[in-house]
Amino acid sequence: MTFDIKRALVRELNVGEKDRNIRYGVGAAAILLSVFMGDIFLLLIGGILVATAFVRWCPVYSGLSHSTVATATGSTDAASATTDSTDNNAQST
């Protein structure tokens, strides 16, 4: 598995619901711990986890061509997930 820096800069939906909830939980816990321990590193890690959960995009996942978004067929393909969401938005307008 290789890391593609150009692909990492392309924003696509690649964080699924389960992954999103885990990121929120671990990120909030890391932020809370950092407040009590006075650890800047934990605050930074917690902030990054919460931010990637909020925007549902992880640049590391993009660079590795990985996605945890479940499509209609049950697979986790980022390209088809972004296409499906674009199609749904076009149909609703």
Backbone as JSON, one array per atom type, in Angstrom:
{
  "sequence": "MTFDIKRALVRELNVGEKDRNIRYGVGAAAILLSVFMGDIFLLLIGGILVATAFVRWCPVYSGLSHSTVATATGSTDAASATTDSTDNNAQST",
  "N": [[0.85, -1.16, 0.0], [0.72, 2.1, -0.98], [1.42, 5.56, -0.34], [-0.17, 8.34, -1.64], [0.49, 11.56, -2.19], [-0.74, 13.57, -3.73], [-3.32, 12.61, -4.04], [-4.09, 12.68, -1.42], [-4.67, 15.3, -0.94], [-7.07, 15.77, -2.12], [-10.36, 16.37, -1.37], [-12.66, 14.13, -0.19], [-15.52, 12.25, 0.75], [-14.77, 10.05, 3.2], [-14.92, 8.95, 5.71], [-16.73, 6.84, 7.6], [-19.89, 6.26, 9.38], [-19.57, 4.68, 11.77], [-16.8, 4.87, 12.18], [-16.68, 7.63, 12.44], [-18.1, 8.11, 14.84], [-16.39, 6.8, 16.64], [-14.09, 8.36, 16.35], [-15.07, 10.83, 17.32], [-15.55, 10.12, 20.05], [-12.99, 9.2, 21.03], [-11.47, 11.44, 20.41], [-12.71, 13.47, 21.96], [-12.23, 12.42, 24.51], [-9.42, 12.51, 24.54], [-9.01, 15.27, 24.4], [-10.2, 16.08, 26.79], [-8.56, 14.72, 28.66], [-6.17, 16.02, 28.09], [-6.62, 18.56, 29.07], [-6.67, 18.19, 31.84], [-4.17, 17.03, 32.27], [-2.44, 18.79, 31.15], [-1.22, 18.48, 28.66], [-0.07, 19.26, 25.58], [0.28, 17.79, 23.23], [-1.69, 15.72, 23.37], [-3.96, 17.33, 23.24], [-3.73, 18.34, 20.65], [-3.88, 15.97, 19.09], [-6.46, 15.09, 19.86], [-7.99, 17.25, 18.9], [-7.55, 17.04, 16.14], [-8.73, 14.53, 15.64], [-11.44, 15.04, 16.32], [-11.99, 17.08, 14.46], [-11.65, 15.73, 11.96], [-13.68, 13.9, 12.21], [-15.89, 15.58, 12.21], [-15.88, 16.82, 9.63], [-15.88, 14.58, 8.1], [-13.78, 13.63, 6.58], [-10.62, 12.32, 6.02], [-7.33, 13.05, 5.53], [-5.22, 11.2, 5.52], [-6.51, 8.76, 5.04], [-7.41, 9.36, 2.44], [-4.96, 9.6, 1.05], [-4.05, 6.99, 1.21], [-5.93, 5.72, -0.26], [-8.2, 4.72, 1.08], [-11.34, 3.95, 2.61], [-14.07, 4.21, 4.9], [-16.69, 4.44, 4.44], [-19.84, 3.15, 3.93], [-21.36, 1.89, 1.06], [-24.32, 1.63, -1.02], [-24.28, -1.01, -1.8], [-22.92, -2.19, 0.19], [-20.18, -2.27, 0.22], [-17.01, -0.58, 0.83], [-16.24, 1.87, -0.78], [-14.75, 4.8, -1.62], [-14.94, 6.48, -3.88], [-17.35, 5.77, -5.17], [-19.06, 6.35, -3.09], [-18.96, 9.15, -2.84], [-19.98, 9.8, -5.32], [-22.55, 8.72, -5.12], [-23.65, 10.35, -3.08], [-23.59, 12.8, -4.37], [-25.32, 12.32, -6.48], [-27.7, 11.9, -5.04], [-28.09, 14.45, -3.94], [-28.52, 15.92, -6.27], [-30.9, 14.84, -7.17], [-32.68, 15.58, -5.2], [-33.06, 18.28, -5.51]],
  "CA": [[0.0, 0.0, 0.0], [1.55, 3.29, -1.09], [0.78, 6.82, 0.01], [-0.16, 9.28, -2.75], [0.3, 12.88, -1.6], [-1.69, 14.32, -4.55], [-4.64, 12.1, -3.72], [-4.39, 13.07, -0.04], [-5.15, 16.68, -0.94], [-8.41, 15.79, -2.71], [-11.33, 16.14, -0.31], [-13.76, 13.24, -0.53], [-16.15, 11.64, 1.91], [-14.14, 8.74, 3.4], [-15.05, 8.53, 7.11], [-18.07, 6.32, 7.78], [-20.59, 6.57, 10.64], [-18.94, 4.01, 12.92], [-15.5, 5.52, 12.34], [-16.96, 8.99, 12.89], [-18.44, 8.05, 16.26], [-15.18, 6.44, 17.37], [-13.23, 9.55, 16.34], [-15.64, 11.79, 18.27], [-15.33, 9.65, 21.41], [-11.57, 9.2, 21.37], [-11.01, 12.82, 20.35], [-13.21, 14.18, 23.14], [-11.5, 11.9, 25.67], [-8.06, 13.03, 24.48], [-9.07, 16.7, 24.75], [-10.48, 16.16, 28.23], [-7.34, 14.33, 29.36], [-5.13, 17.03, 27.9], [-6.93, 19.69, 29.95], [-6.27, 17.84, 33.2], [-2.75, 16.69, 32.33], [-1.65, 19.88, 30.61], [-0.43, 17.91, 27.58], [-0.42, 19.87, 24.3], [0.22, 16.74, 22.22], [-3.02, 15.1, 23.44], [-4.91, 18.33, 22.76], [-3.59, 18.37, 19.2], [-4.43, 14.71, 18.55], [-7.91, 15.13, 20.07], [-8.55, 18.23, 17.98], [-7.51, 16.47, 14.79], [-9.75, 13.47, 15.56], [-12.76, 15.66, 16.31], [-12.14, 17.79, 13.19], [-11.85, 14.78, 10.87], [-15.02, 13.32, 12.39], [-16.88, 16.59, 11.85], [-15.92, 17.02, 8.18], [-15.97, 13.24, 7.51], [-12.69, 13.47, 5.61], [-9.31, 12.1, 6.63], [-6.33, 13.1, 4.45], [-4.43, 9.96, 5.51], [-7.33, 7.79, 4.32], [-7.38, 9.72, 1.02], [-3.64, 9.26, 0.51], [-3.93, 5.54, 1.14], [-7.1, 5.23, -1.03], [-8.99, 3.93, 2.02], [-12.61, 4.56, 2.99], [-14.92, 3.42, 5.78], [-18.06, 4.78, 4.09], [-20.56, 2.03, 3.34], [-22.2, 2.26, -0.07], [-25.59, 0.92, -1.08], [-24.02, -2.44, -1.97], [-22.29, -2.69, 1.39], [-18.73, -2.15, 0.16], [-16.5, 0.7, 1.32], [-15.52, 2.51, -1.87], [-14.89, 6.24, -1.46], [-15.34, 7.13, -5.12], [-18.78, 5.56, -5.39], [-19.8, 7.01, -2.01], [-19.1, 10.56, -3.17], [-20.86, 9.86, -6.47], [-23.9, 8.48, -4.63], [-24.13, 11.51, -2.36], [-23.81, 13.85, -5.36], [-26.55, 11.96, -7.19], [-28.83, 12.13, -4.14], [-28.29, 15.89, -3.84], [-29.05, 16.39, -7.53], [-32.28, 14.38, -7.27], [-33.53, 16.24, -4.2], [-33.31, 19.67, -5.88]],
  "C": [[0.9, 1.23, 0.0], [0.72, 4.53, -0.78], [0.95, 7.79, -1.15], [-0.5, 10.67, -2.21], [-0.71, 13.71, -2.41], [-3.13, 13.89, -4.25], [-5.07, 12.51, -2.31], [-4.96, 14.48, 0.04], [-6.54, 16.84, -1.54], [-9.42, 15.45, -1.62], [-12.49, 15.28, -0.83], [-14.29, 12.62, 0.76], [-15.56, 10.25, 2.11], [-14.16, 8.27, 4.85], [-16.51, 8.13, 7.33], [-18.64, 6.65, 9.16], [-19.92, 5.95, 11.86], [-17.58, 4.64, 13.22], [-15.66, 6.94, 12.89], [-17.27, 9.02, 14.39], [-17.23, 7.7, 17.13], [-14.24, 7.65, 17.45], [-13.75, 10.62, 17.31], [-15.33, 11.39, 19.71], [-13.88, 9.73, 21.85], [-11.02, 10.62, 21.36], [-11.44, 13.63, 21.55], [-12.47, 13.72, 24.4], [-10.07, 12.44, 25.7], [-8.02, 14.52, 24.85], [-9.3, 16.86, 26.24], [-9.24, 15.78, 29.05], [-6.25, 15.39, 29.26], [-5.35, 18.24, 28.79], [-6.44, 19.4, 31.37], [-4.77, 17.56, 33.33], [-1.86, 17.83, 31.84], [-0.76, 19.45, 29.46], [-0.91, 18.48, 26.24], [-0.56, 18.82, 23.2], [-1.16, 16.05, 22.2], [-4.1, 16.05, 22.94], [-4.9, 18.38, 21.24], [-4.2, 17.13, 18.56], [-5.95, 14.69, 18.69], [-8.59, 16.09, 19.12], [-8.6, 17.72, 16.55], [-8.57, 15.39, 14.63], [-11.16, 14.05, 15.5], [-13.01, 16.38, 14.98], [-12.39, 16.84, 12.03], [-13.2, 14.08, 10.99], [-16.09, 14.3, 11.92], [-17.0, 16.75, 10.34], [-16.02, 15.72, 7.4], [-14.96, 13.02, 6.41], [-11.38, 13.34, 6.36], [-8.27, 12.1, 5.51], [-5.45, 11.85, 4.4], [-5.2, 8.87, 4.78], [-7.31, 8.08, 2.82], [-6.06, 9.32, 0.38], [-3.43, 7.77, 0.35], [-5.05, 4.89, 0.33], [-7.97, 4.32, -0.17], [-10.26, 4.68, 2.36], [-13.36, 3.63, 3.92], [-16.39, 3.74, 5.54], [-18.7, 3.59, 3.41], [-21.45, 2.54, 2.21], [-23.48, 1.44, -0.03], [-25.39, -0.59, -1.2], [-23.32, -3.04, -0.76], [-20.78, -2.61, 1.38], [-18.31, -0.77, 0.68], [-15.62, 1.33, 0.26], [-15.78, 4.0, -1.82], [-15.4, 6.91, -2.72], [-16.84, 6.96, -5.37], [-19.61, 6.21, -4.3], [-19.98, 8.48, -2.3], [-20.02, 10.73, -4.36], [-22.32, 9.67, -6.03], [-24.45, 9.7, -3.92], [-24.39, 12.67, -3.3], [-25.09, 13.58, -6.12], [-27.77, 12.22, -6.32], [-29.13, 13.61, -3.99], [-28.9, 16.45, -5.11], [-30.53, 16.0, -7.66], [-33.2, 15.13, -6.33], [-33.82, 17.69, -4.56], [-34.22, 19.82, -7.02]]
}
